[in-house]
Amino acid sequence: MTVSTESFAIHTLEDAPAPGRAALERLKKGVGMIPNLAGSMAASPTLIDAFVTLRGISQAGSFTPLEREVLSLANAVTNGCRYCQAIHSTFALAGGLDEASVAAIRAGGTPS
């Protein structure tokens, strides 16, 4: 079964269900924005809280920020998540990964 992402509202801090707003605020503080995927998760306070909590746990690991983005982008490609591919490509480029490496990962290859 395929579910269209168009069937999920993308919430902001202003219109998200009240129980999910705290997690969105934590995410915005950590990332500087609320990615669309997280905005759509906000309809489920449990889901958005788990997502933000897991992100915090991964931040505490031993990988560098760029290594985390490369791994996250490869995971997004493997899982076919358009939202994740877009945001992790953006974060990887901002973190210093060259465009050729981002393109290689998005094509299912390896970075230089």
Sequence and secondary structure as in RCSB ss.txt:
>XXXX:A:sequence
MTVSTESFAIHTLEDAPAPGRAALERLKKGVGMIPNLAGSMAASPTLIDAFVTLRGISQAGSFTPLEREVLSLAN
AVTNGCRYCQAIHSTFALAGGLDEASVAAIRAGGTPS
>XXXX:A:secstr
    GGGS    TTTS HHHHHHHHHHHHHHSS  HHHHHHTTSHHHHHHHHHHHHHHHTSSS HHHHHHHHHHH
HHHHT HHHHHHHHHHHHHTT  HHHHHHHHTT    
